[in-house]
Amino acid sequence: MKISKVIIFILIVLAFGAGVYFKDDAVRFYNGLGKQVQGFQKTDIGQTISEVSKQIFTSSPLNVGGVEKNVVLLQSKIISETNLQRQENGNLPALVENAKLNEAASAKAQDLFLNQYFEHVSPSGVGPGDLAQKYGYDYIVEGENLILGNFSSEKEVVQAWMDSPGHRANILNNRYTEIGVAMIKGIYKGQTVWIGVQEFGLPLSTCAKLDVALKNQIDLETAQLEILSSQIDEKKNQIDNTNHKSAPYNQMINDYNQLVIEYNSLAEKLKKDIIIYNDQVNIFNNCVAGI
């Protein structure tokens, strides 16, 4: 009888102890262990691809010298003679005169006289592509021919270019569709000469335009994603170094989980935006390559 009472007493003590143990577990669960941090891993969102580089073709400027002649050389006839050479050498399409390329050509010729140099790149570092864009000509391919000397006709000017392999290649380049020309008479190194400039171009509008606003949005979203990633790392560090029984613990987990949700949502949107933009770039690049 006494043994039974002892056994019963022991069972009661064990039950009470177990109750306290389970109660402590319940309290710990309530105070924080019940709230779980969401698993987080940086998302591989991919990268935007680049459009193919713009191309610029030039050849060493051609100085042919010669004695001054009493002639007037016309821009329009230089264009006509150029297109005649294209027709006779491969039956290439005629180049269409472009006002912006005319302005760029004129500006180049005047700058050569003003600063007394004869190069494709100015002393201040402005090249043919820079000049074309300055006058509002956005291009895929651009080229420039320069000539200096005295001539008897526009045909002689163009023939001098055709006799030079690099300049000939520019005139017969089948990628160009437009042209601008300047023929200006002035003083160069103490001599009266003509300077001729041909600006060739394939306009950017030939191929589908890229969505600049979308690219800017992608750059902004990428920066925002990096900020969220840093905030998540910082919040996780705070959680790891905070007593789970403290009052702020649960709120920290809530904040952390919310940041993870925001990150995942933005990452998913960014991935889709990058896919859309890269599709545009591929279409553009294929267009350029196919012209």
C-alpha positions in Angstrom: 0.0 0.0 0.0 2.8 2.3 0.9 4.7 1.4 -2.2 1.6 2.3 -4.3 1.4 5.7 -2.7 5.1 6.3 -3.4 4.6 5.4 -7.0 1.6 7.6 -7.3 3.5 10.5 -5.7 6.4 10.0 -8.2 4.0 10.0 -11.1 2.4 13.2 -9.9 5.8 14.9 -9.6 6.8 13.7 -13.0 3.5 14.9 -14.5 3.9 18.3 -12.9 7.5 18.6 -14.1 6.5 17.6 -17.6 3.7 20.2 -17.5 6.2 22.9 -16.5 8.5 21.7 -19.3 5.8 21.8 -22.0 4.6 25.1 -20.6 8.0 26.6 -21.1 8.1 25.3 -24.6 4.8 26.9 -25.3 6.0 30.2 -23.9 9.1 30.0 -26.0 7.0 29.2 -29.1 4.7 32.1 -28.4 7.5 34.5 -27.7 9.2 34.0 -31.0 10.1 30.5 -32.0 6.6 30.1 -33.5 7.4 32.9 -36.0 9.7 31.6 -38.7 11.9 33.8 -40.9 11.3 33.2 -44.6 14.1 31.5 -46.5 16.0 34.1 -48.6 18.4 33.7 -51.5 19.5 36.4 -53.9 17.7 35.9 -57.2 19.7 35.6 -60.4 17.7 38.1 -62.5 20.0 38.0 -65.5 21.5 41.0 -67.3 20.6 43.3 -70.1 22.5 42.7 -73.4 24.0 45.5 -75.4 23.1 46.7 -78.9 25.8 46.3 -81.5 28.3 49.1 -81.6 27.9 51.9 -84.1 30.4 51.8 -86.9 32.4 54.6 -88.4 34.5 54.3 -91.6 37.2 56.7 -92.6 40.4 56.7 -94.7 43.5 59.0 -94.5 42.5 62.5 -95.7 43.4 63.0 -99.3 45.6 66.1 -100.1 46.0 66.3 -103.9 47.5 69.8 -104.2 47.2 71.4 -107.6 47.1 74.9 -109.1 44.2 77.2 -108.3 41.6 77.3 -111.0 38.8 79.7 -111.7 35.9 77.2 -111.1 33.0 76.9 -108.8 32.4 73.4 -107.4 28.9 72.5 -106.4 27.7 70.3 -103.7 24.8 68.9 -105.8 27.2 67.8 -108.6 29.5 66.0 -106.1 26.4 64.0 -104.9 25.4 63.3 -108.6 28.9 62.1 -109.4 29.1 60.0 -106.3 25.8 58.2 -107.2 27.0 57.7 -110.7 30.0 55.9 -109.4 27.8 53.7 -107.2 25.7 52.9 -110.2 28.6 52.0 -112.5 30.4 50.0 -109.8 28.0 47.4 -108.6 24.6 49.0 -109.5 24.3 50.2 -105.9 21.3 52.3 -104.8 21.7 56.0 -105.0 22.4 57.8 -101.8 19.7 60.2 -100.6 20.8 63.7 -99.7 20.3 64.4 -96.0 20.1 68.0 -94.6 21.7 67.0 -91.2 24.6 65.3 -92.9 25.0 68.4 -95.1 25.2 70.5 -92.0 27.8 68.2 -90.5 29.9 68.2 -93.7 29.8 72.0 -93.9 30.7 72.4 -90.2 33.7 70.0 -90.7 35.0 71.9 -93.8 34.8 75.2 -92.0 36.5 73.8 -88.9 39.4 72.5 -91.0 40.0 76.0 -92.4 39.4 77.7 -89.1 41.8 75.6 -87.1 44.2 74.7 -89.9 44.3 71.0 -89.6 43.4 68.2 -92.0 42.3 65.1 -90.0 39.1 63.3 -89.3 39.3 64.1 -85.6 39.6 67.7 -84.6 42.2 69.1 -82.2 39.4 69.2 -79.6 38.7 65.4 -80.1 35.5 65.7 -82.2 35.3 62.8 -84.7 32.8 62.2 -87.6 30.3 60.3 -85.4 30.3 63.1 -82.8 29.8 65.7 -85.5 26.9 63.8 -87.1 25.2 63.4 -83.7 25.8 67.1 -82.9 23.7 68.0 -85.9 20.9 65.5 -84.9 21.9 62.6 -87.1 21.6 59.3 -85.1 23.3 56.6 -87.1 24.0 52.9 -87.2 26.9 53.3 -89.7 28.6 56.5 -90.5 31.6 57.4 -92.8 33.6 60.4 -93.8 35.8 61.2 -96.9 38.0 64.3 -96.9 39.8 65.9 -99.8 41.9 69.0 -100.2 43.4 70.7 -103.3 42.4 72.4 -106.5 40.2 70.8 -109.2 38.8 71.5 -112.6 35.4 69.8 -111.9 33.2 67.9 -109.5 34.0 64.7 -111.5 37.7 65.2 -110.9 37.0 65.5 -107.1 35.0 62.3 -107.0 37.5 60.5 -109.3 40.3 61.4 -106.9 38.4 59.7 -104.1 37.7 56.7 -106.3 41.4 56.3 -107.1 42.1 56.0 -103.4 41.1 52.5 -102.1 39.8 53.6 -98.6 37.8 56.5 -100.0 36.5 54.3 -102.9 35.3 51.7 -100.3 33.3 54.4 -98.5 31.7 55.6 -101.7 30.7 52.0 -102.7 29.7 50.9 -99.2 26.3 49.2 -99.7 25.2 49.8 -96.1 25.0 53.6 -96.6 21.6 55.0 -97.7 22.2 58.8 -97.1 24.8 61.4 -97.9 25.8 65.0 -97.0 28.4 67.0 -98.9 30.3 70.3 -98.5 32.7 71.9 -101.0 34.2 75.1 -99.6 37.1 77.3 -100.9 39.5 78.9 -98.5 43.0 79.4 -97.3 44.9 76.4 -95.9 48.5 76.8 -94.9 48.8 79.9 -97.0 47.3 78.4 -100.1 43.9 78.9 -101.7 42.3 75.4 -102.0 39.0 73.6 -102.0 38.1 71.3 -99.1 35.6 68.6 -99.9 33.7 66.6 -97.3 31.5 63.6 -97.8 29.4 62.4 -94.8 27.8 59.0 -95.4 25.2 57.4 -93.1 22.7 54.7 -92.3 20.2 56.3 -90.0 19.3 54.7 -86.6 15.6 54.9 -87.6 16.2 52.1 -90.1 15.9 49.5 -87.3 13.3 49.3 -84.6 14.0 51.8 -81.8 14.9 50.5 -78.3 12.7 51.4 -75.4 14.9 53.9 -73.5 12.3 54.3 -70.8 12.3 50.6 -70.1 16.1 50.5 -69.9 16.0 53.3 -67.3 13.3 51.5 -65.4 15.5 48.3 -65.3 18.4 50.3 -64.0 16.2 51.8 -61.3 14.7 48.5 -60.3 18.2 46.9 -60.2 19.3 49.6 -57.7 16.2 49.1 -55.6 16.8 45.4 -55.5 20.3 45.9 -54.2 19.0 48.2 -51.5 16.4 45.6 -50.4 19.0 42.9 -50.4 21.2 45.0 -48.0 18.2 45.7 -45.8 17.4 42.0 -45.6 20.9 41.1 -44.7 20.9 43.8 -42.0 17.6 42.7 -40.6 18.7 39.0 -40.5 21.8 40.0 -38.6 19.6 41.9 -36.0 17.4 38.8 -35.6 20.4 36.5 -35.0 21.7 38.9 -32.4 18.5 39.5 -30.5 17.1 37.5 -27.6 14.1 35.6 -28.9 12.2 36.3 -25.7 12.6 40.1 -26.1 9.6 42.2 -27.1 11.0 43.4 -30.5 11.9 39.9 -31.7 8.6 39.0 -33.4 8.4 42.5 -35.0 11.9 42.0 -36.4 10.8 38.7 -38.0 7.7 40.4 -39.4 9.8 43.2 -40.9 12.3 40.7 -42.3 9.6 38.6 -44.0 8.0 41.7 -45.5 11.3 42.7 -47.0 11.7 39.2 -48.5 8.3 39.4 -50.0 9.1 42.8 -51.5 12.4 41.6 -52.8 10.9 38.5 -54.5 8.1 40.5 -56.1 10.5 43.1 -57.5 13.0 40.5 -58.6 10.2 38.7 -60.6 9.1 42.0 -62.3 12.7 42.9 -63.1 13.4 39.5 -64.7 10.4 40.0 -66.9 11.4 43.5 -67.8 14.9 42.3 -68.7 13.5 39.6 -71.0 11.3 42.2 -72.8 14.2 44.6 -73.2 16.7 41.9 -74.4 14.1 40.8 -77.0 14.1 44.3 -78.3 17.9 44.4 -78.4 18.0 41.1 -80.3 15.6 42.4 -82.9 17.6 45.6 -83.3 21.0 43.7 -83.6 19.5 41.2 -86.1 18.3 44.2 -88.1 21.7 45.9 -88.1 23.5 42.6 -89.0 21.0 42.0 -91.8 21.4 45.3 -93.5 
